Amino acid sequence: MAQSNQASAQPAAAQPPSIGDIVVTAQKREQRLQDVPVVVTVLNAQKLESAQVKSVNDLVVLTPGLSVNTNQGESTTIIRIRGVGNVADNPGLEQSVGLYIDGVYRPRNGVSFNDLGELSDIEILKGPQGTLFGKNTIAGVVQITTLRPSFKPGMVGEFTAQNYNGYGGSITVTGPLVGDVLAGRLYVGARERDGYVDVKQAPGGNIPKQDDEHMWTTRGQLLWQPNNNFDINFIADYSKRDDHCCVGVDYLNGQGFGGTPGPAFIINSIFPGAIPNPVSSKNNTAYLNRTDEEHIIDQGVSATAGWTTPWFDGAKLTSITAYRDNKDAGGGDTDGTLADFLFTSPKYNFTRFRQFSEELQYRGSTERLDWQVGAFYSHEVLDNGVSTQFGTQLGPYVAALSPLPAAFFPAGEGSIDRYHQTEEGEAIYTQEKFKITDKLSLIGGLRYTWEHKNLTSSYTAKDAANACATVLFLTHGDTPVPLSQYVNMPKSAFGTPCLINPAFDGLTTHQSLSETALTGTAKLQYQFNRDDMAYASYSRGNLVGGFNLAEVTKPLTGATAPNTSLAPQSDTSFPGEWVDAYEVGVKSMWFDRRLVLNGAVFYQTYTDHQLNAFTGTQFVEFTIPEATAEGVELEGLWAASHDLKINFGLTWADTFYPNSTKNKTTLQAPGSNLYLLPGNRLSYAPFWSGVVGADYQHEVFNGLKGEATLDLKYTSDYQIGSDEDPTKLQKAYALVDASVSVTTPDNHIKVSLWATNLFNQFYKQAAYDGVIQTLSPIPANIPALNNYYYFPSPPRFFGVTLKVKY
């Protein structure tokens, strides 16, 4: 929990402004921020409220070095820190940034898109955190704490109206239920908003604007505190979303190469007006014959117990027990054209996570030693459905590209695959801080993790018209080739006719994976005085391995690039990713505690980096031997006056794939779509990321309190395609959020005018090769033969919020 006793709201006239202690739990115990040898961005409740933070997506403008992007669905929201992360479109890959809400680990970042409710604070920990937070924190941790029940009665009601016909509200009640022993808190909220992506559709269509919002959530808590040494907080929450999300929009069409026309020309010659051509690079109109839809239910219960034991000088024992159930079903127009080529259905396209977790922590202190031991257990059940179905007009399109008749692609035919994965993980850990002298301390920690996964995959691939088999026959003249002999047949030679690979039909496979990981940290910390400290650290972290939940085919004989033949690969596993990180940092306060200035230099090397890349027809998992992140972090807070506080932060990060022999052997193998990666930066990894924020508070009239906030985030250019195709470069841009509010003298009523993305800055969240609109065998090789799509950024939102508090 982060607390800031920043300059008092009504200081004595003779006292200069200053910044008080900021308390964080970045090392699972309450400490001053200036005593923690980790780069931490802290956002307290006041900052979160003024910035209109409802989800992790809203943290981007407030945090240097942090990016949050949403791709083909809200469940595929991806968090990256210092340019490190991975594409979340495949649930077989876990995330590089650990997400914790009220101490409960969330196995996928996508849940962060939901309404977080009443927030106490958020801490963003940068760099590997594998000792105390465990697996899947090789880039950092986002730690979110909501408000607990209070023994003081209270009620908060909030109503918001905004553009795009948006409105929403929430109500909270809290207070004692049984004396000073039992207290409760209930939060209920809902939001509605029209979509911001226009839709071009066939006459008579009824597709609404896309990327809208329809959300409802509730969170109930009971806090039992029988005495001063023990308490237990029970939480039950439920969230439901029914949105039209998330749609891809055409932004660049290849105009042809070497006498071959571009795919947009071909599509429009068969189906006039099916795709815009030419198209604006800032196009914000989706061409759809089916609406994109997504239905999410996220629910869970948890119990967090804390006991100050009579042993070891009052050491604290904490238990966090939780069960989570998250289901996301979605579907829509896969190809993004008015032509009915491919589609998916929420009935067959879904992901469901069910997870039980238990964590025990025991920590205490002596004069020279701060110690902590812990254990963690998780059991997860993952069910995933992936479907691709033919539309009514796929046949004529393929017939225009090949000698195959349109009848080979009957509507409704396709693939429906099912994946059932179970996970069981255990870990034990310890971290100690030993004070060698009054100023010099040594911190050491170790964590040992066991990870076990089992996967059953069941494939259905209907190709009743034998389109794929016919292509095989045509490529061999008069010599038919049995489907069982795919192994030396490059898949790129077949394209769409073998999009449905009949070799998978009826196939069921079973796989198991067991891993162990030893991670840890070693740090030296020197405390110059109460406010100034320096540290040097080494950390080792692990992102667990898993299975590619997709139809994976074998490499060509003698090659290493996966998915280059049509022969099914029964082993879809990939190894865990490792990081070794080095960091030197300084934390300081200046000018009589008016300025906090913290900085760090870091160097992080990754081995077996997990990358999920889209090729225009499917997602392919690549294990990349080496990646590196190096750079500088700087963050500060300045009490410019009693009324004005200014925060700032800057991250310079060079996060790249080394141009090494190992990387070139893997990424530049025959058939690989990732040949441009060696020597280039990772996708979504800008060199520069900086924030500046100002918060001004002052009495405006007869005790009315005014507040104005302004937050700016600058991001330099970066790649938004995993294959480093130059056409997928996002240029530098800046985002500005602002709010102005007035609060009554008794703090009961507050009215706020606010805006996010104030200047309506356009940027692309992610870019990808157009589905079955990629005529180049390797997409990045000849962009003139491809169409490109992107997921649009949120536009300017503005509104007014009324908050009533008692």
Secondary structure, 3 states (H helix, E strand, C coil): CCEEEECCCCCCCCCCCCEEEEEECCCCCCEEHHHCCCEEEEEEHHHHHHCCCCCHHHHHHHCCCEEEEECCCHHHEEEEECCECCCCCCCCCCCCEEEEECCEEECCHHHHHCCCCCEEEEEEEECCCCCCCCCCCCCEEEEEEECCCCCCCEEEEEEEEECCCEEEEEEEEEEEEECCCEEEEEEEEEEEECCCEEEECCCCCCCCCECCEEEEEEEEEEEEEEECCEEEEEEEEEEEEEECCCCCEEEEECCCECCECCHHHHHHHHCCCCCCCCCCCCCCEEECCCCCEEEEEEEEEEEEEEEECCCCCCCEEEEEEEEEEEEEEEEEECCCCCCCCEEECCCCCEEEEEEEEEEEEEEEECCCEEEEEEEEEEEEEEEEEEEEEECCCHHHHHHHHCCCCHHHCCCCCEEEEEEEEEEEEEEEEEEEEEECCCCEEEEEEEEEEEEEEEEEEECCECCCCCHHHHHHHHHCCCCCCCHHHCCCCCHHHCCHHHCCCHHHCCCEEEEEEEEEEEEEEEEEEEECCCCCEEEEEEEEEEECCEECCCCCECCCCCCCCCCCCCCECCCCEECCEEEEEEEEEEEEEECCCCEEEEEEEEEEEEEEEEEEEECCCCEEEEEEEEEEEEEEEEEEEEECCCCEEEEEEEEEEEEECCCCHHHHHHHCCCCCCCCCCCCCECCCCCCEEEEEEEEEEEEEECCEEEEEEEEEEEECCEECCCCCCHHHEECCEEEEEEEEEEECCCCCEEEEEEEECCCCCCCEEEEEEEEEEECCCCCCCCHHHEEEEEEECCCCEEEEEEEEEC
